[in-house]
Amino acid sequence: MRFGIILFLVVTLGACAHQPSQVATDTRAMPSPEVRIEDDGNYWWYARFQMAWGEKERPDFSQNLIIAHEVIAPLLARHASEIRLWRFHRRAAHDPTGHQFSFIFYSTPEAARAIYDDISAQRIVDRLQKSGNLIALKLDDTARPQRAAISGTSDPNWPDSIQRSWPYFIMGVSLMWLDLVEQTVDPNELGSRLSVSKRLKYYKEIDNQITALWKHSGRHAFFHHISGIYGYEPLDFIF
């Protein structure tokens, strides 16, 4: 499965700019600063997975991993040349939306239809719905595309330049998180757990391991190096 993520990145970069004949298959590689994607014909699309969540319970974000690993990761490999940018969004609040895991991607309406068909046809999605863990799968209407600009899903309160650049940053963040899931899952261990409940229990163990990595290494691996890119200048915290 991890090869699929590597393949996705390689094909995506190849579609954006001319690449040397020997392309490095390293998931840590990201587009060079001059690589920009044309807006023409591409739109932002959402695949929203609304998860079960009891009103008096804490949200169980580990449920998101089964969708990321078993639905989205193979999809990224199959549709590598059609998806120009993508990211995950995870949220939970006591409102009508509730606990929702979203796969957000930038592509043409034709590609979006194929990707939505791919998601809907996956057996694990049907099994999650029948088990009650997946309450609803919400897909955009591909006949009515919206959000054409690369900045179309960024926070409108940000400066325009950040709105246009942020999708590249958050795709890298999402890719790293998904790659950590891929590295942590033991295919043999997962393969021995056939029922949805047993698979979700295993993904909870994986989520705990990734959370431990985040708590232990996130300050240096993420925040320190982001700070370094911007010359270690202090942030202005405005509330």
C-alpha positions in Angstrom: 0.0 0.0 0.0 2.8 2.4 0.8 4.1 2.1 -2.7 0.8 3.5 -3.9 1.4 6.7 -2.0 4.9 7.0 -3.4 3.5 6.4 -6.9 0.8 9.0 -6.4 3.4 11.6 -5.5 5.7 10.8 -8.4 2.9 10.8 -11.0 1.5 14.1 -9.6 4.8 15.9 -9.7 5.4 14.6 -13.2 2.1 16.0 -14.3 3.0 19.4 -12.9 6.4 20.0 -14.4 9.1 18.4 -16.5 11.0 15.8 -14.5 14.4 14.1 -15.1 14.3 10.6 -16.5 15.3 9.1 -13.1 12.5 10.2 -10.7 13.2 9.7 -7.0 10.4 7.7 -5.4 10.8 9.3 -1.9 7.6 10.4 -0.2 9.5 13.2 1.5 10.1 15.0 -1.8 7.8 17.9 -2.4 7.2 20.2 -5.4 9.8 22.8 -6.0 8.7 26.4 -5.3 8.3 27.2 -9.0 5.8 24.4 -9.6 2.3 25.8 -9.8 -0.9 24.2 -10.9 -3.1 25.9 -13.4 -6.7 26.5 -12.2 -8.3 25.9 -15.6 -10.8 23.0 -15.5 -10.0 22.0 -11.9 -12.3 22.5 -8.9 -12.2 21.5 -5.2 -14.3 18.5 -4.3 -15.3 17.0 -0.9 -15.9 13.4 0.1 -17.3 13.7 3.6 -17.5 10.6 5.9 -19.9 11.3 8.9 -18.9 8.9 11.7 -21.0 7.6 14.6 -20.5 9.6 17.8 -22.5 9.4 21.0 -23.5 12.7 22.5 -21.8 12.0 25.9 -18.7 10.3 24.5 -15.4 11.8 23.4 -15.0 11.6 19.6 -13.0 8.6 18.5 -10.7 10.0 15.8 -9.1 6.6 15.4 -12.1 5.7 13.2 -10.7 8.0 10.6 -7.7 5.7 10.0 -9.7 2.9 8.4 -11.0 5.3 5.8 -7.7 6.9 5.2 -5.8 3.6 4.9 -8.4 1.3 3.2 -10.3 3.8 1.1 -8.2 6.8 0.3 -4.7 5.4 0.1 -5.5 2.9 -2.7 -7.7 5.5 -4.4 -4.7 7.9 -4.5 -2.7 5.3 -6.3 -5.5 4.5 -8.8 -6.2 8.2 -9.6 -2.7 9.7 -9.2 -2.7 11.5 -12.6 -6.2 13.0 -12.0 -5.7 14.5 -8.6 -3.7 17.7 -8.6 -3.9 18.6 -4.9 -5.6 16.9 -1.9 -5.8 16.9 1.9 -7.6 15.5 4.9 -9.8 17.4 7.3 -10.8 15.9 10.7 -13.4 17.5 13.0 -15.9 16.8 15.7 -18.4 19.1 17.3 -21.8 18.8 18.8 -23.7 20.3 15.9 -25.5 18.8 12.9 -22.2 17.9 11.2 -20.9 16.0 14.2 -17.8 13.9 13.7 -16.7 14.1 10.1 -13.6 13.0 8.2 -13.2 14.6 4.9 -11.1 13.9 1.8 -10.7 17.1 -0.2 -9.2 17.1 -3.6 -8.6 19.3 -6.6 -9.5 17.9 -10.0 -11.8 18.1 -13.0 -15.5 17.2 -12.8 -14.9 14.2 -14.9 -12.2 12.9 -12.6 -14.3 13.7 -9.5 -17.1 11.5 -10.9 -14.8 8.6 -11.3 -13.3 9.1 -7.9 -16.7 9.3 -6.3 -17.8 6.1 -8.1 -14.6 4.5 -6.8 -15.3 5.5 -3.2 -19.0 4.4 -3.4 -18.0 1.0 -4.9 -15.5 0.1 -2.1 -16.7 -2.8 0.0 -15.3 -1.4 3.2 -17.5 1.7 2.8 -20.6 -0.5 2.6 -19.4 -2.6 5.6 -18.9 0.6 7.7 -22.3 1.8 6.8 -24.0 -1.5 7.7 -22.1 -1.7 11.0 -23.4 1.8 11.9 -19.9 3.3 12.2 -20.4 5.4 9.1 -23.6 7.3 9.3 -23.4 9.1 6.0 -21.2 9.5 2.9 -21.7 13.0 1.4 -20.4 13.7 -2.1 -20.6 16.9 -4.1 -22.7 17.3 -7.2 -20.3 17.0 -10.0 -22.8 18.7 -12.4 -22.5 21.9 -10.3 -18.8 22.5 -9.8 -17.7 25.2 -7.4 -14.5 26.5 -5.8 -12.4 26.7 -9.0 -9.5 28.7 -7.6 -6.6 27.0 -5.8 -7.4 29.2 -2.8 -11.1 28.1 -2.9 -11.0 26.2 0.3 -8.5 28.3 2.3 -9.5 30.5 5.1 -10.8 33.8 3.5 -9.4 35.7 6.5 -5.9 34.9 5.5 -3.9 37.1 3.1 -4.4 36.2 -0.5 -0.9 34.9 -1.0 -1.2 32.5 1.9 -4.6 31.3 0.7 -3.0 30.4 -2.6 0.0 28.7 -1.1 -1.5 26.9 1.8 -3.0 23.9 -0.2 0.6 22.8 -1.0 1.6 22.9 2.7 -1.5 21.0 3.9 -1.1 18.3 1.2 2.4 17.6 2.5 1.1 17.4 6.1 -1.7 15.0 5.0 0.7 12.9 3.0 3.1 12.6 6.0 0.3 11.6 8.3 -1.0 9.0 5.8 2.5 7.6 5.3 2.9 7.3 9.1 -0.3 5.2 9.1 1.1 3.1 6.2 4.4 2.5 8.0 2.7 1.6 11.3 0.1 -0.8 10.1 1.2 -4.5 10.0 -0.6 -6.0 7.0 -0.4 -9.5 8.5 -1.9 -8.3 11.8 -4.6 -6.3 10.0 -5.4 -9.2 7.7 -6.1 -11.4 10.6 -8.9 -9.1 11.8 -11.8 -9.7 9.4 -14.7 -8.0 11.2 -15.2 -4.3 11.2 -15.1 -4.1 15.0 -11.8 -5.9 15.2 -10.3 -3.8 12.4 -11.4 -0.6 14.2 -9.9 -1.9 17.4 -6.6 -2.4 15.6 -6.7 1.1 14.0 -7.2 2.5 17.5 -3.8 0.9 18.5 -2.2 2.4 15.4 -3.7 5.8 16.2 -2.3 5.6 19.7 1.2 4.9 18.3 1.0 7.8 15.8 -0.3 10.1 18.6 2.7 9.1 20.7 5.0 10.0 17.7 3.3 13.4 17.4 3.6 14.1 21.1 7.3 13.0 21.3 8.6 14.4 18.0 6.1 16.9 16.7 7.8 19.9 18.4 11.1 19.4 16.6 10.1 17.5 13.5 7.2 19.8 12.6 7.3 23.1 14.4 11.0 23.6 14.8 11.6 23.0 11.1 8.7 25.1 9.9 10.1 27.9 12.1 13.5 27.4 10.5 12.1 27.8 7.0 10.8 31.2 8.1 14.1 32.2 9.6 13.2 31.5 13.2 11.2 34.8 13.4 8.7 34.9 16.4 5.0 34.6 15.7 2.5 37.3 16.6 -0.4 35.6 18.6 -3.5 37.7 18.1 -6.7 36.5 19.8 
